[in-house]
Amino acid sequence: MLLIVNPASARGATLSNCETARREFVRLGIVFSEHRTSGPGEATLVARNALRKGATRIVAVGGDGTLNEVIAGYFDETGQVINAHAAVGLIPSGTGSDFRRSLGLKTEAQSIESLVRDHTRSVDVAVAMLRDSQGRVRSRYFINIATFGLGGEAVALVNAWRGTWPMWIGGKVRFIAAALSALRNYRNRPVSVHLDDEPELKVSSGFVVVANGRYAGSGMKLAPTAEIDDGKLDVILTDGLSRLGIARELLRVWKGDHVGNPKVITARAQRIAITSNPEMAVDIDGEAAGFTPIRIEVLHRVLRFLV
């Protein structure tokens, strides 16, 4: 077992958070090693190399961004799974850590228990093609959620505020504050969405979600009916919803009640293409990823996850 630890996650608290796991592994005689990352993208390279050398358990220790990088390392440079028998695990720690909620891991004890027993769940992973901040077209994997427009801009603010908020202010408050701040520049724009082989869907929107998991933003139930192993991605998008209307839905999104709004459209698909004019910022698993246009495809039950 290899623990890939992001020491910057949760402002350094992640290091102490995984100490309980270390003690439990030692008590049970589980052989493990640990790698502490020093920068973005390193977790992907470390996971990929470890799998090539025979590692069978790769554990992300950090938030959804750290898990995203580890998931990317499950695949080689050509998009092929390196070792289909290997499994990924999670010790959640970070501003959001939302994918754990879709896994049903509510406590640290449950997370550790999932790592010491041989029980896995085959889950879906999505792969996206989009343009990054330098204008290069690149592929990105995600296991939880991608948000466009308002969601991407709010996440960018949360990341920009790292280190400036007191530790006692939780992720939920930070995401609400970021969403409200991003609303000042909110505007609808023409958005075209292709879902599988269905006719093109045209809306006026500034907020789109493509989800594998149900939660984002430290507990916001953005995709209340999403399933992580059904071979489909849930799509949630607004159509003609005003800035005030968006603000009102922020109060309902924690329970997933926003999908009852007639100006909120929901759908499911295996393949999704989204274009907009002007472009929309894209956030993938809690990190800024690039801009529309984007193409997304689900990889059905391609990943074994320790649960």
N, C-alpha and C positions, 0 to 999 in steps of 0.2 A: 504494500500500500504506500502511495506517495501522497503527502499532503502538500498542496500548492497554496501557500499563504500570502495574502496581500497585506503586508504590515501597515499600509497606509489606510486600509479600510477602517471605517468607524473611528477615524482619527487615532489610530494606534491601539484601540481597545480590542481589536481582533486577536492580537497576540495573547492577551490574557484570557480572552474568551475560549481559545482552543486548548488552554492548559488542562481543563477537565478531560478533554478527549485524549490528550497525551497520557494522562495518568491512567485512564481506563484501558487504553491500548497496552500499556506496560503491565497492568494487573492481569490482563487476559493473555499475555504472551504474544500479542499480535506484532509482527515485524513491520515497521513502517519507517519511512524517511520523510524529510521535510525540506521544502525549498521555499525560501522567502523571495518574492519578486521585488524588483527594484524599478520597474517602469512599465508603461503600457505595452501590451503585446507579448511580454515575456512568458506569461502563463501558457499561452498557446504553444510556443516553441518548446517549453519544458514538458508539457503534457505529451506533445507529439513525439519527442525524443524518448520519453519514458515508455510509451506504448510500443515503440519500435524495439525497445530493449527488453520487453516482456512484462512490464507492469500490468497487473490485472485489476487494480483499484486505484483510481485517480480521484482525489478528494479536493474540491475547491473550498478554501477557507476564506470567506469574505462575502461581499454583496453580489448582486446579480451581474455586475460588470465582470467580476472575477470568474464567476461561473460561466459567463458567456465566452470568455477567453479559453477556459478549459474545454468547453464543448467544441470550440473551433479546432482545438488540438486533437480531438477524437478523429478528425479527418486529415488525410494527407493533402499535399498541395494540388492534387488533381480532383479532390472532392470524394475520394474513396475512404471508407472506414478502414482504419489501420488494423484494429483487432476487434472483431464483432463480439468476442467473448469477454472483453474487458468491460468494466462498469465504472460509472461516474457517481460520486457521492458529494454531499454538501454539508459543511458546517456553516450555517448562515450567520453573517455579521456584516452590517453595512447600513447605509442610510435607508434603503428600501427593503432589500431581501424579500422580494415578493414571490418568487417562484416556489419557495418553500411552502407557501400557503396552498398552492395548487397540488403540491405533493402530500399535504396533510401533516407536515412537520411543524407542530405548534411550539415546541419547546426545545431547548438545547439537549435535554436528555433524550428526546425522541430522535433527534438528529444523530446523536452518538450511537444510539441503539441501531439505527439503520445501517451504520457502517460496520458493526461487529457481527451482524448476522448475514447469512447468504441468501438474501431475498431481494430480487430486482424486479423492476417494472419497465417494460419496453415502452418508450415514449417517443413522440414525434419531435422532429427538429425542423426548423424552416431555414431556407437559404434564400438570400436576397441579392439582387444585382442592382447597384445604384452608383451614383456619382459622389465621390467624397469631396472634401473642402478644397482640394487641389484640382478638381475637375476630372480626376481619373475614375474610370468605371471599374468597380471592384466587387467581389462577392463578400457577403457577410452572413454568418450563421446566427440564428437566434433561437432560444428555447422558450422564452416567455412572451415578449410583446414588442411590437414596433408601433410608435405613435408618430403622427405627422402634424405639422402646423403648430397649433397651440401646445400640444403635448411635447413636441420636440423642443420648442422654445422654453417651456417651463423646466424641462430637464437640464437644458443648458444653463439656466439661471441657478438651479440647485447646485450643479457642479461648480459654477463660478463662485458660489458663496461658501464653498468648503473652507473650513478653518476660520470663518468670520462669525459663525453663530456659536453661542454657548453650548456646551455638551448636553445640558439638560433639556434643550429644545429638540424634540424628536423629529424623525423624518416626516411624519404626517403633517406637522405644522409647517415644515420647510416647503413641502410640495404644495400645500394650499397657498402659502405666501407667494411662491413662484408662479403658480397658475394665475393668481389675481394680478400679479405684476405683469405677466405676459399678456393679459387681457387688454392692457392699455393699447397695444399694437395689433390687437386681433382684427382680422378682416376676412370675410368670405372671398373666395375666388373660384373660377371655373375649375372643377375637378372631374376627370374622366376615370372610371373604374371598369376594368374588364375582369369578370369572375368566370373562370373556366371557359366554356364555350358559349356563355350567355351573351346577349346583346350588350353593347356598351351602356353603362350607367353614367349619366351626367348630372352632377349636383353643384350647388353653390356652397362651398364648405371651407372651413379653416381648421377643422378637427377631424382626423381619421385615425382609426385604430385597426391594426391587424394583429390578432392575438392567438397564441397557442395556450398560454395560461390565462387565468381569470383576473389576476391582480397586478396593479402597478401603482407607483406613487405612494409606497408605504401603506398599502391596504385598500386603495381605491379599487372597487369591483368594476373595472372598465368593461370586462367581457364576462358577464355573469353565467353564461351557458357554455363557455369554452371547455373543451376536454383535451387533455394533453396526449391522448393516444387514439383519437378517432379518425386520424387521417385527413382532418379538415382544419382550416384556420378560420376563426371568427372575424368578421369584418363589421365594424361599427363606424358609421359616419353621419355627420349632421348634414342637413340640407336647408339652407336659408335661416339658420338659427342666429339670432342677433347676439351682440356682446352681452346684453342683459340676460338673454335666454341661456347663454352658456354659463354665466355666473350663477343663475338659479340651479342649473343642473349640477354644479359642483357640490351643492348641498345634498344631492340625491345619489351621487355616484358611489358613495361609500357602501350603499346597500344594493347597488346595481339597478336602482329604480329609473335611471335616466333612459333606459331602453324603452320605457313606456311612452316617451314623448313622441308625438306623431312626426316631428321633424328629425327624429333619430332613426336611421335605417340600419337594419341588421341583416347579415347574410353569412353564408359559409361557402368556402371554396377550397380546392386543392392548389389552384394557380391564380395569382392575382397580379394585375398590372395597374399602376396608378400614375397618371400624369396630371400636372396642374400648371396654371399660368396666372401669376408667376410661380416659381418653384416653392416647395414647402420643405422646411427642415425636418429631418428624419432622426428619431431617437430609437436605438435598438438596445433592449435590455438595460435601460438606464444610462446609456452613453450616447452622445452625439455621434451619428454615423455618416451623415451626408445629406443629400437632397433628392427630391423627385426630379425626373421619372424613376420608377422602381419596378422591378419584377420580383415576385416572391413565389416560391414553390415549397410545399410541405414534403418532408421525407418521412414516410409513415413508419413509426415504431423502429427507427433506425438506431436508437440509443438505449442501452441498458442503464437504468438508474437505480442506485441502492435506496431502498425505502423500508 
